[in-house]
Structure formats: structure tokens, C-alpha cells
Amino acid sequence: MTAAPPRVLRESVVTITAPRPMAISITVPPAPAVITVAWPTIRVTGDGPPPAPAVVRLAARPQGPWRMPLPAVVRYVLANPLPPRRR
């Protein structure tokens, strides 16, 4: 039995170094200044909203047709129901 020739690594060799810890500096901004706003005073003249109009009038008359015939397929299914299911 003859020995197999030695295997040669054909990939390039890469050295890996662990990254160094980053130098982090965090600065806390100063507290925001307190801002006061003088809101205007509001005077309410009524107890609630104005009353709704007594009659609501539509812009145009409703249009029909009020009853439409069923499509032929639906009429057929209703006239000829399927037989009961067998188990």
C-alpha cells in the first residue's frame, strides 16, 4: 500500500484579531427649560351645541329601482336545491 501525497492548503491565510473595546463617552444634555404659556381665556355663551335642524332634507330624491329580479343562476339554485349529503 502506498501512502497518499500530503494535502496542500490552497487558501490564503488570514490573521484575525479581536476588536478593541470602543472608547464611549456619553454626555447628558442639561434639563430643558420650563416654558409657560399664557393661554387666552375663553367665554362660553351657551350650555351646549346648537340644536339639530327639525327636518333633514336630502339633496336629491332617492332613485330606484327598489326591487330587482334575482340573477338567473340564483333563481335556478333556489328552484333546484342540491340533494342531501350522503355520509
Backbone hydrogen bonds, N-H to C=O, Kabsch-Sander energy under -0.5 kcal/mol:
donor,donor_aa,acceptor,acceptor_aa,energy
10,R,8,V,-0.6
24,I,22,M,-0.9
36,T,34,V,-0.5
39,W,37,V,-1.0
44,V,42,I,-0.6
57,R,55,V,-0.6
75,R,71,P,-2.2
76,Y,72,A,-2.2
77,V,73,V,-2.2
78,L,74,V,-2.3
79,A,75,R,-2.1
80,N,76,Y,-2.3
